[in-house]
Amino acid sequence: DLGLLQGFENLEALPVDNGWAGLVEAVVSTQSTGLARLMVWKSCQEYDEGRRNTYYASIGKLYGALAANENASDCVQVFGGNGYNKDYPAEKLMRDAKIFQIYEGTDQIQRLIIGRE
């Protein structure tokens, strides 16, 4: 998930002027990405210290998938109709973000694990 989120951060270099609303969305997206990254690092630290890391790993997976899907949706909206065109990277990022939600365990399963831990 974090690799995909890095792809969204790289899209900021594309010449798309979406004004102040785009700036606010970029800040919020960066915060979601930062939270996911922090939870993955915390999960790794817990594992390295010999403790269970299920709680932090599930939070990282959940917020990573949510941030990826939110960023992908926003990216497709910024590109408009071209967001679904295979000539633009937004289309592939949208497909990849959706598969992370399914492949890494559904959001509901991650929430169940977080609540149980």
C-alpha positions as CSV (number, residue, x, y, z in Angstrom):
1,D,0.0,0.0,0.0
2,L,2.8,2.4,0.8
3,G,4.4,2.0,-2.6
4,L,1.1,2.8,-4.3
5,L,0.7,5.9,-2.0
6,Q,4.2,7.0,-3.1
7,G,2.9,6.9,-6.6
8,F,0.3,9.4,-5.8
9,E,2.9,11.7,-4.2
10,N,4.8,11.5,-7.5
11,L,1.7,12.7,-9.4
12,E,2.0,16.1,-7.8
13,A,4.6,17.0,-10.4
14,L,2.0,16.8,-13.2
15,P,0.8,20.2,-14.6
16,V,-2.7,20.2,-13.2
17,D,-4.0,23.5,-11.8
18,N,-6.9,22.8,-9.4
19,G,-6.6,25.8,-7.2
20,W,-6.9,26.0,-3.4
21,A,-9.3,23.0,-3.2
22,G,-6.5,20.8,-4.7
23,L,-4.0,22.1,-2.1
24,V,-6.3,21.3,0.8
25,E,-7.0,17.8,-0.6
26,A,-3.2,17.3,-1.1
27,V,-2.6,18.2,2.6
28,V,-5.3,15.8,3.8
29,S,-4.1,13.0,1.6
30,T,-0.6,13.5,2.9
31,Q,-1.8,13.2,6.4
32,S,-3.6,9.9,5.6
33,T,-0.5,8.6,3.9
34,G,1.6,9.7,6.9
35,L,-0.7,7.9,9.3
36,A,-0.5,4.6,7.3
37,R,3.3,4.9,7.0
38,L,3.6,5.5,10.8
39,M,1.5,2.5,11.7
40,V,3.5,0.2,9.4
41,W,6.8,1.5,11.0
42,K,5.3,1.0,14.5
43,S,4.2,-2.6,13.5
44,C,7.8,-3.3,12.3
45,Q,9.2,-1.9,15.6
46,E,6.8,-4.2,17.6
47,Y,7.9,-7.2,15.6
48,D,11.6,-6.4,16.0
49,E,11.1,-6.2,19.8
50,G,9.4,-9.6,19.9
51,R,5.8,-8.3,20.5
52,R,2.6,-9.0,18.6
53,N,2.2,-6.4,15.9
54,T,-1.3,-7.4,14.6
55,Y,-3.0,-4.3,16.0
56,Y,-0.6,-1.8,14.3
57,A,-0.3,-3.9,11.1
58,S,-4.1,-3.9,10.7
59,I,-4.3,-0.1,11.3
60,G,-1.6,0.4,8.7
61,K,-3.4,-1.9,6.2
62,L,-6.7,-0.2,6.8
63,Y,-5.5,3.4,6.5
64,G,-3.2,2.6,3.7
65,A,-6.0,1.1,1.6
66,L,-8.4,3.9,2.5
67,A,-5.8,6.6,1.7
68,A,-4.9,4.9,-1.6
69,N,-8.6,4.6,-2.7
70,E,-9.3,8.2,-1.6
71,N,-6.3,9.5,-3.5
72,A,-7.0,7.4,-6.6
73,S,-10.6,8.7,-6.7
74,D,-9.4,12.3,-6.3
75,C,-6.8,11.7,-9.0
76,V,-9.3,10.4,-11.5
77,Q,-11.6,13.3,-10.7
78,V,-8.8,15.8,-11.4
79,F,-8.1,14.3,-14.8
80,G,-11.8,14.1,-15.6
81,G,-12.6,11.8,-18.5
82,N,-8.9,11.2,-19.1
83,G,-8.7,9.6,-15.6
84,Y,-10.2,6.4,-17.1
85,N,-8.0,6.5,-20.2
86,K,-5.1,4.0,-20.2
87,D,-2.8,6.8,-21.6
88,Y,-2.8,8.4,-18.1
89,P,-1.3,6.9,-14.9
90,A,-4.5,7.6,-12.9
91,E,-6.3,4.7,-14.5
92,K,-3.7,2.1,-13.3
93,L,-3.4,3.7,-9.9
94,M,-7.2,3.4,-9.5
95,R,-7.2,-0.3,-10.3
96,D,-4.2,-0.9,-8.0
97,A,-5.8,1.0,-5.1
98,K,-9.0,-1.0,-5.4
99,I,-7.2,-4.4,-5.5
100,F,-5.3,-3.4,-2.3
101,Q,-8.6,-3.1,-0.5
102,I,-9.5,-6.6,-1.6
103,Y,-6.1,-8.4,-1.5
104,E,-4.8,-7.1,1.8
105,G,-8.1,-8.1,3.6
106,T,-11.3,-6.2,3.4
107,D,-11.7,-3.0,5.5
108,Q,-14.3,-4.8,7.6
109,I,-11.9,-7.6,8.4
110,Q,-9.2,-5.1,9.4
111,R,-11.7,-3.2,11.6
112,L,-12.7,-6.5,13.2
113,I,-9.0,-7.3,14.0
114,I,-8.4,-3.8,15.4
115,G,-11.4,-4.1,17.6
116,R,-10.5,-7.5,18.8
117,E,-6.9,-6.5,19.7
